[in-house]
C-alpha cells in the first residue's frame, strides 16, 4: 500500500483519490469507471470535498431534518499516524459546519486499526464512535460529534 507522508509532501486531491482508488480497486470494476464515479459523486449538489493532509473526504449532507447528518468516505494515502490526525481535524471541520452525526462504510480491515485509535482519541470527549458490520459484511462507522473542539491543528 503506497503512502505519502503529508509532513514531507502534500499532493493534490486528484492524486490522493487516484492513488487510493487504485489501492481499493475491485477486480471487476475498471479504474476509469471507479474514478468517473467518484468525480460524479464529488460534483453532486450536496457533496462536500475536503482535503486534510493526504486524505480526501467526500461527504454528503442531509436535507431538512437531516441537515446535521452526513454520510461520507475517505480516500487516504497518508501515513497511519497522520490519517488519525487527519480524521480528527476533519471531525473538527464538521463541527464548524454544525454536523452532529457522521457515518461511513468500508470493505476490508485496512481502516480498522485507525478506527480503534480514533475511538481511543475520542474517549475523554463528548464525541462517540461505533463500528459494526452490515448485512453485506462491510464495516459501518457511526460518529456522534459532540461540542468539545476536536481539531488538533492542521
C-alpha positions as CSV (number, residue, x, y, z in Angstrom):
1,X,0.0,0.0,0.0
2,X,1.5,3.3,-1.1
3,X,1.7,6.0,1.5
4,X,2.9,9.6,1.1
5,X,3.6,11.3,4.3
6,X,1.9,14.7,4.3
7,X,4.5,16.1,6.6
8,X,7.0,15.6,3.8
9,X,4.9,16.1,0.7
10,X,1.3,17.2,0.3
11,X,-0.2,16.1,-3.0
12,X,-3.3,17.3,-4.9
13,X,-6.8,15.9,-4.1
14,X,-7.0,14.3,-7.5
15,X,-3.7,12.5,-6.9
16,X,-4.9,11.3,-3.5
17,X,-8.1,9.9,-4.9
18,X,-6.4,8.3,-7.9
19,X,-3.7,6.5,-5.8
20,X,-6.3,5.4,-3.2
21,X,-8.7,4.2,-5.8
22,X,-6.0,2.0,-7.3
23,X,-5.4,0.5,-3.9
24,X,-9.1,0.0,-3.3
25,X,-9.9,-1.2,-6.8
26,X,-12.4,-4.0,-7.1
27,X,-11.4,-6.7,-9.6
28,X,-14.4,-6.4,-11.9
29,X,-14.6,-2.6,-11.9
30,X,-12.2,-0.7,-14.3
31,X,-10.2,2.0,-12.6
32,X,-11.5,4.6,-15.1
33,X,-15.1,3.7,-14.2
34,X,-14.3,4.0,-10.5
35,X,-12.6,7.4,-10.9
36,X,-15.5,8.6,-13.1
37,X,-18.0,7.6,-10.4
38,X,-16.0,9.4,-7.7
39,X,-15.8,12.5,-9.9
40,X,-19.6,12.5,-10.4
41,X,-20.2,11.9,-6.7
42,X,-17.9,14.8,-5.8
43,X,-19.8,17.2,-8.1
44,X,-23.2,16.4,-6.7
45,X,-25.2,19.3,-5.2
46,X,-24.9,18.2,-1.6
47,X,-21.3,17.0,-1.8
48,X,-18.6,18.4,0.4
49,X,-15.0,17.6,-0.6
50,X,-12.2,18.4,1.8
51,X,-8.5,17.5,1.9
52,X,-6.7,17.2,5.2
53,X,-3.1,16.1,4.8
54,X,-3.0,13.4,2.2
55,X,-6.6,12.3,2.9
56,X,-9.6,13.4,0.9
57,X,-13.0,13.2,2.5
58,X,-16.1,13.3,0.4
59,X,-19.3,13.8,2.4
60,X,-23.0,14.3,1.6
61,X,-25.0,16.5,3.9
62,X,-28.6,15.6,4.6
63,X,-31.6,17.9,3.9
64,X,-34.4,19.1,6.1
65,X,-34.5,17.2,9.4
66,X,-31.2,15.5,8.5
67,X,-29.3,18.7,7.8
68,X,-26.9,18.0,10.7
69,X,-26.1,14.5,9.4
70,X,-23.5,13.5,6.8
71,X,-22.6,10.2,5.0
72,X,-19.2,10.1,3.5
73,X,-15.9,8.3,2.9
74,X,-12.2,8.9,3.0
75,X,-9.5,8.4,0.4
76,X,-6.2,8.1,2.2
77,X,-2.6,7.7,1.1
78,X,-1.1,9.4,4.2
79,X,0.7,7.5,7.0
80,X,-1.4,5.8,9.6
81,X,-0.5,8.3,12.3
82,X,-1.3,11.2,10.0
83,X,-4.6,9.6,8.9
84,X,-5.8,9.6,12.5
85,X,-4.8,13.2,12.9
86,X,-6.5,14.0,9.6
87,X,-9.7,12.3,10.8
88,X,-9.7,14.3,14.0
89,X,-9.2,17.5,12.0
90,X,-11.9,16.6,9.6
91,X,-14.3,16.0,12.5
92,X,-13.3,19.4,13.8
93,X,-14.1,20.8,10.4
94,X,-17.5,19.1,10.5
95,X,-18.2,20.8,13.9
96,X,-17.8,24.2,12.2
97,X,-20.5,23.1,9.7
98,X,-22.8,22.0,12.6
99,X,-22.7,18.4,11.6
100,X,-23.6,16.2,14.6
101,X,-23.7,12.8,13.0
102,X,-21.3,11.2,10.5
103,X,-21.4,7.7,9.0
104,X,-19.2,5.8,6.6
105,X,-18.7,2.3,5.2
106,X,-15.6,0.5,4.2
107,X,-14.7,-3.0,3.0
108,X,-11.8,-5.0,4.4
109,X,-9.9,-4.4,7.6
110,X,-7.4,-1.8,6.4
111,X,-9.1,1.0,8.3
112,X,-9.9,-0.9,11.4
113,X,-6.8,-0.1,13.4
114,X,-7.3,3.6,12.6
115,X,-10.9,3.4,13.8
116,X,-9.7,1.8,17.1
117,X,-7.2,4.6,17.6
118,X,-9.8,7.2,16.8
119,X,-12.0,5.6,19.4
120,X,-9.2,6.0,21.9
121,X,-8.7,9.6,20.9
122,X,-12.4,10.3,21.5
123,X,-12.6,8.5,24.8
124,X,-12.4,11.7,27.0
125,X,-14.6,13.8,24.8
126,X,-18.3,14.2,24.2
127,X,-17.9,12.6,20.8
128,X,-18.5,8.9,20.4
129,X,-17.7,6.3,17.7
130,X,-19.2,2.9,17.0
131,X,-18.0,0.4,14.4
132,X,-20.0,-2.6,13.3
133,X,-20.8,-4.7,10.2
134,X,-23.8,-4.6,7.9
135,X,-25.5,-7.4,6.0
136,X,-23.1,-7.1,3.1
137,X,-20.2,-7.8,5.6
138,X,-18.9,-4.2,5.2
139,X,-17.8,-2.2,8.2
140,X,-20.0,0.7,9.2
141,X,-18.8,3.6,11.2
142,X,-21.1,5.9,13.2
143,X,-19.7,9.0,14.8
144,X,-21.7,11.3,17.1
145,X,-19.9,14.6,17.0
146,X,-20.1,16.4,20.3
147,X,-19.5,20.1,21.0
148,X,-16.0,19.9,22.6
149,X,-13.5,21.0,19.9
150,X,-11.8,18.2,18.1
151,X,-9.5,20.0,15.7
152,X,-5.9,19.1,16.6
153,X,-4.1,21.5,14.3
154,X,-3.6,21.4,10.6
